[in-house]
Amino acid sequence: MQYDCMEWYNPWWFNETDEDYEEWRSSVVKWVPPVLDELELKPFALHFLVGPRQVGKTTALKILIHEAMRRGWSPWSMFYYSCDELSDYRELGEVLDSYLSAREEHGVRSSLIVLDEVTFVEDWWRAVKSRIDRRLLRRDVIVVSGSASIELFSQKELFPGRRGHGRDIVMHPLSFSEYMERVHGVRTAKAGIASLEDVERAMKANSLLLRRISRLFTSYMETGGFPLSIIDKAERGRVTQTTVRTYLDWLRSDWTKAGKSSRYMREVIAYILRSRLTPVSWLSIARETSIASPHTAQSYVETLEALFAVLVLNFITPDGRVHYRKNKKIHPADPLIYRVFSRYTRVEVLEESIAESILASHLARLAPVYYWRNQTEVDVVAVIEGRQLGFEAKWGAAPWSRPKHMRTILLDREKLPLFLASLKTEHSSRQQALP
């Protein structure tokens, strides 16, 4: 049965069509994921690629395989396997051994081996590590992908000195500036966040495109950066309920595999949405749901965080101390996830909350991010080269006092899209530190 699956997953062995790749090629809107620039095909390498479900990891890996074949790699040197239905390392080991035997028959000495969605295969690393130690993979490039960042990246420590040219790579949904350029062909001047003066100059240059930027940001507020919702918008003018249900089904499947109750998770997500980005505690979540303890409430939020569904901001003091015991701001990580959570819980979300979360998630790709609150509040505090920079998203007319201890940028309805369009986030898919 495993060999049958191997044939099905690798149609190029028999000069047959790869449906995933052809679907991408024939899509109304398509783009080459920037993550492909980071996946070096120089043996030996063990790459770790993580990102949320349905962000396009599988499509990116299929493009990588077809590009390698276009450059002259033998079809039998390309091996792809989706590990969703494997239970443990023994089954994964059988799959690898079957392929290694098959390639030997075809005279292949060096391969690109892709193990997709390996996260929930129990002790998967044992199958890979033992074959690395036996030098069975010494001429190969291995890409291990998954949707649970913390678990997969913690397991990289089990490969000391066994990574070769491998990298740790995070694949996020498209940022707003990537969405403008890759989906709509609108290029803007961009600058890195380390120099706010450069960002402000880019914003000034891009102000000539303000009307187009504002229109595209309205669209991005609906779709976010996920391929499914972006294609929906292009083909049907809206994000369909089918796409929302599809993403919800994937999330439910993953948190169930992580041992979390859907009933409790629904209550936790509903509380997060109702808080409307007001800082909350583990105790308040436990009190307002059926969950018995703050520790259990914390584990549910951390599962969502590991699945890239939420971003958790801790409180930071003016002198740079992070208070992990204080209340947290919990951001759904993308507009599509807001839409999925809202449908799941029947809790309405506000446009201003989505806008603030977009700001937080974009800055989190570039720097450690926190929040600050005293008599006034700073939505997002980014720590850049030891300096605290504040960013406040103001969607309404409520009064706000600028803090004295840090430089803070106020971003209203007009400036926020302009700021995000001018922010260089291209390295968001590259190697970076994770919790």
C-alpha positions in Angstrom: 0.0 0.0 0.0 2.9 2.4 0.8 4.4 1.7 -2.6 1.0 2.5 -4.3 1.0 5.8 -2.4 4.6 6.5 -3.5 3.5 6.1 -7.1 0.5 8.3 -6.6 2.5 11.1 -4.9 5.2 11.0 -7.6 3.5 10.9 -11.0 6.6 12.4 -12.8 8.2 9.0 -12.4 5.9 7.8 -15.1 5.7 11.0 -17.1 2.2 11.6 -15.8 0.6 14.9 -14.7 1.1 16.3 -11.2 -2.3 17.7 -10.3 -1.1 20.1 -7.7 1.5 21.6 -10.0 -1.0 21.8 -12.9 -3.6 23.4 -10.7 -1.1 26.1 -9.8 -0.1 26.6 -13.4 -3.7 27.0 -14.5 -4.8 29.3 -11.7 -6.2 32.7 -12.6 -3.8 34.3 -10.1 -0.5 32.6 -9.2 2.9 33.6 -7.9 6.2 31.9 -7.2 6.6 31.7 -3.4 9.6 33.7 -2.2 10.5 30.8 0.0 11.9 28.9 -3.0 14.9 31.3 -3.0 15.9 29.9 0.4 15.8 26.2 -0.4 19.3 25.5 -1.6 19.7 22.2 -3.5 23.3 21.6 -2.5 23.8 18.1 -0.9 24.0 17.3 2.0 21.2 19.4 3.4 18.4 18.9 5.9 15.9 21.8 5.6 13.0 22.5 8.0 10.1 24.4 6.4 7.2 25.4 8.6 4.1 27.5 8.0 0.3 27.5 8.6 -2.0 25.0 6.8 -3.0 26.0 3.3 -0.4 28.7 3.1 1.1 27.1 -0.1 3.9 24.9 1.3 2.9 21.9 -0.8 2.6 24.1 -3.9 6.0 25.6 -3.2 7.6 22.2 -2.8 6.0 20.9 -6.0 7.3 24.0 -7.9 10.7 23.2 -6.4 10.6 19.7 -7.7 9.5 20.7 -11.2 12.1 23.4 -11.4 14.8 20.9 -10.4 13.6 18.5 -13.2 13.6 21.4 -15.6 17.2 22.0 -14.7 18.1 18.4 -15.5 17.5 16.4 -12.4 16.1 12.9 -13.1 12.4 12.3 -12.3 13.5 9.3 -10.2 15.7 11.6 -8.1 12.6 13.5 -7.0 10.7 12.0 -4.1 7.7 13.6 -2.5 5.6 12.0 0.3 2.7 13.5 2.3 3.0 12.0 5.8 -0.5 12.9 7.1 -1.6 9.3 7.2 1.5 7.8 8.7 1.3 7.0 12.4 5.0 6.6 13.6 8.6 6.5 12.6 8.5 2.9 11.7 6.0 3.5 8.9 8.1 6.5 7.7 11.2 4.4 7.8 9.5 1.8 5.5 8.5 4.6 3.1 12.1 5.9 3.0 13.6 2.4 2.5 11.2 1.6 -0.3 12.2 4.8 -2.2 15.9 4.2 -1.6 15.6 0.7 -3.0 13.6 1.9 -6.0 16.1 4.7 -6.8 19.0 2.3 -6.7 17.3 0.3 -9.5 17.1 3.4 -11.6 20.8 4.3 -11.0 20.0 7.4 -8.9 22.7 8.5 -6.4 21.5 11.9 -5.3 17.9 12.9 -4.6 15.6 15.7 -3.4 13.5 14.0 -0.7 10.4 16.0 0.5 8.6 14.8 3.6 5.5 17.0 3.7 3.4 17.5 6.9 5.6 15.3 9.0 4.7 17.1 12.3 2.2 14.6 13.7 4.1 11.4 12.8 5.2 10.1 16.2 9.0 10.3 16.6 9.4 11.0 12.8 12.9 12.2 13.5 14.1 8.7 14.4 13.5 7.4 10.9 15.5 10.3 9.3 18.3 10.5 11.9 19.1 6.8 11.7 19.4 6.9 7.9 21.6 10.0 8.1 23.8 8.3 10.7 24.1 5.2 8.4 25.1 7.6 5.6 22.2 6.5 3.4 21.3 10.1 2.7 24.7 11.7 2.5 24.3 12.8 -1.2 20.7 14.0 -0.7 18.7 17.2 0.0 15.9 16.6 2.4 13.1 19.0 3.1 10.9 18.3 6.1 7.8 20.4 6.3 5.1 20.9 9.0 2.3 23.1 10.3 3.2 23.2 14.0 6.2 25.5 14.3 7.2 25.0 17.9 7.2 21.2 17.8 9.0 20.9 14.5 11.6 23.5 15.3 12.3 22.0 18.7 13.0 18.7 17.0 15.8 20.2 15.0 17.9 20.0 18.1 17.8 16.2 17.7 20.1 16.6 14.6 23.3 18.1 16.0 25.9 18.3 13.3 23.6 16.5 10.9 22.0 19.4 9.0 24.8 20.1 6.4 23.6 23.1 4.3 20.1 22.9 5.8 18.2 25.9 6.9 15.2 26.7 9.1 12.6 28.5 7.0 9.2 30.0 7.9 6.6 30.4 5.2 4.0 33.1 6.1 0.9 34.2 4.2 1.7 37.0 1.8 2.4 40.3 3.5 0.5 43.3 2.1 3.4 44.5 0.0 4.0 41.0 -1.4 0.2 40.8 -2.1 0.4 44.0 -4.0 3.4 43.0 -6.1 3.0 39.3 -6.6 -0.8 39.2 -7.0 -1.6 42.6 -8.5 1.7 43.6 -10.1 1.9 46.9 -8.1 5.5 47.6 -7.0 6.2 50.1 -4.3 9.3 51.7 -2.8 10.1 49.7 0.4 12.5 50.0 3.3 13.5 48.0 6.3 12.1 48.7 9.7 15.6 49.4 11.2 15.4 52.9 9.7 12.1 54.6 10.2 13.4 57.6 8.3 13.9 55.3 5.2 10.3 53.9 5.7 8.9 57.4 5.9 10.7 58.4 2.7 9.3 55.3 1.0 5.8 56.3 2.3 6.2 59.7 0.8 7.2 58.2 -2.6 4.3 55.8 -2.5 1.8 58.4 -1.6 1.3 58.9 -5.3 -0.3 55.5 -5.3 -2.4 56.1 -2.3 -5.8 55.5 -3.9 -4.7 52.2 -5.4 -3.0 51.1 -2.1 -6.1 51.9 -0.1 -8.3 49.9 -2.5 -6.0 46.9 -2.4 -5.8 47.1 1.4 -9.6 46.9 1.5 -9.3 43.7 -0.5 -6.4 42.4 1.6 -8.5 43.0 4.8 -11.0 40.4 3.3 -8.6 37.8 1.9 -5.4 38.0 3.9 -2.4 36.4 2.4 -3.6 32.8 1.8 -3.8 31.4 -1.7 -7.3 29.9 -1.3 -8.9 33.2 -0.3 -6.9 35.3 -2.8 -8.0 33.0 -5.7 -11.6 33.1 -4.4 -11.5 36.9 -4.6 -10.1 36.9 -8.1 -12.5 34.3 -9.5 -15.7 35.0 -7.6 -15.3 38.5 -6.2 -15.5 37.2 -2.6 -14.1 34.7 -0.1 -16.4 31.7 -0.3 -17.8 29.7 2.6 -16.2 26.6 1.0 -12.7 28.1 1.6 -13.6 29.1 5.1 -14.8 25.6 5.9 -11.8 24.1 4.3 -9.4 26.1 6.4 -11.5 25.4 9.6 -11.4 21.7 8.9 -7.6 21.7 8.6 -7.3 23.7 11.9 -9.7 21.4 13.7 -7.9 18.3 12.5 -4.6 19.7 13.7 -5.7 20.8 17.2 -7.5 17.4 17.6 -4.2 15.6 16.8 -2.6 17.8 19.4 -5.2 16.5 22.0 -7.4 19.5 22.2 -11.2 19.4 22.6 -13.1 21.3 19.8 -15.7 22.3 22.4 -13.1 24.0 24.6 -11.3 25.4 21.7 -14.5 27.0 20.4 -15.0 28.7 23.8 -11.4 29.9 23.9 -11.5 31.4 20.4 -14.9 33.0 21.1 -13.4 34.7 24.2 -10.4 35.9 22.2 -12.7 37.5 19.6 -15.0 39.1 22.2 -12.0 40.6 24.0 -11.4 42.7 20.9 -7.6 42.8 21.5 -8.0 43.9 25.2 -5.1 42.2 27.1 -6.4 39.0 28.8 -5.0 36.5 31.3 -5.0 32.7 31.4 -7.2 33.0 34.5 -9.8 35.2 32.8 -10.0 32.7 29.9 -10.5 29.8 32.4 -13.2 31.8 34.2 -15.1 32.7 31.1 -15.0 29.2 29.6 -15.6 25.6 30.7 -11.9 25.0 31.1 -10.9 24.0 34.6 -7.6 25.8 35.1 -5.5 28.7 33.8 -2.7 26.2 32.9 -5.1 24.4 30.5 -6.3 27.7 29.0 -2.7 28.6 28.3 -2.1 25.2 26.6 -5.1 25.9 24.2 -3.8 29.3 23.2 -0.2 28.0 22.8 -1.6 25.3 20.5 -3.2 28.0 18.3 0.1 29.8 18.4 2.1 26.8 17.4 -0.3 26.3 14.4 0.3 29.9 13.3 -3.3 30.8 14.0 -2.7 33.5 16.6 0.1 35.8 17.7 0.6 36.4 21.4 2.1 39.7 22.6 3.5 40.1 26.1 3.8 43.3 28.1 7.1 45.2 28.0 8.3 47.9 30.4 10.0 51.1 29.4 13.3 49.7 30.6 12.9 46.6 28.4 11.8 44.0 30.9 9.2 41.5 29.5 6.5 40.6 32.0 5.3 37.1 31.0 2.9 36.8 33.9 0.9 39.9 32.9 -2.1 39.9 30.6 -1.5 39.1 26.9 -2.8 40.6 23.7 -3.9 37.7 21.4 -4.1 38.5 17.7 -5.6 36.2 15.1 -2.7 36.0 12.7 -4.4 36.8 9.3 -7.7 38.3 8.0 -8.7 34.9 6.7 -8.2 33.4 10.2 -10.4 36.2 11.6 -13.0 35.1 9.1 -12.6 31.4 10.0 -12.8 32.1 13.8 -15.8 34.3 13.4 -17.7 31.7 11.4 -16.7 29.0 13.9 -17.9 31.0 17.0 -20.6 33.2 15.5 -18.8 36.2 17.1 -18.7 39.3 15.0 -15.3 41.0 14.5 -14.5 44.6 14.0 -12.6 46.1 11.1 -10.4 48.0 13.4 -9.4 44.8 15.2 -8.4 43.2 11.9 -6.3 46.2 11.0 -4.4 46.2 14.3 -3.7 42.5 14.0 -2.4 42.9 10.4 0.0 45.5 11.8 1.1 43.2 14.6 1.6 40.2 12.4 3.6 42.1 9.9 5.9 43.6 12.5 6.3 40.2 14.2 8.0 38.9 11.0 10.7 41.6 11.3 11.4 42.0 15.1 10.3 40.8 18.5 7.0 42.5 19.3 5.2 43.3 22.6 2.6 45.8 23.8 2.7 48.5 26.5 -0.1 50.0 28.5 -0.3 52.5 31.4 -2.4 55.6 31.3 -2.2 55.2 27.5 -1.4 52.2 25.3 0.8 51.3 22.5 -0.6 48.5 20.3 2.7 47.1 19.1 6.2 47.7 20.5 8.9 46.4 18.2 12.4 46.1 19.7 14.9 47.0 17.0 18.6 46.9 17.8 17.8 47.4 21.5 15.5 50.3 20.8 11.7 50.3 21.5 9.6 51.6 18.6 5.9 52.0 19.1 3.1 51.6 16.5 -0.5 52.6 17.2 -3.3 51.7 14.8 -6.1 54.2 15.1 -9.2 53.3 13.1 -11.6 55.7 14.9 -11.6 59.1 16.5 -11.0 58.0 20.1 -8.4 60.1 22.0 -4.9 58.8 22.4 -1.8 60.2 24.3 1.6 59.6 22.9 4.0 57.9 25.4 7.1 59.8 26.4 9.6 56.9 26.7 9.6 55.7 23.1 9.2 57.0 19.6 5.7 56.0 18.5 4.1 56.2 15.0 0.4 56.8 14.8 -1.2 55.0 11.8 -4.7 56.0 10.9 -7.0 54.6 8.1 -4.9 56.4 5.4 -1.4 55.9 6.8 -1.6 52.2 7.9 -2.0 50.8 4.3 0.7 53.2 3.1 3.0 52.1 5.9 2.5 48.4 5.2 3.0 48.9 1.5 6.3 50.7 2.2 7.6 48.0 4.6 10.2 45.6 3.3 9.0 42.1 4.4 10.6 40.0 1.7 12.8 38.2 4.2 9.7 37.1 6.1 10.1 33.6 4.6 13.8 33.3 5.4 15.6 31.7 8.2 14.6 33.3 11.5 14.5 32.5 15.2 11.3 31.0 16.7 10.2 30.7 20.3 
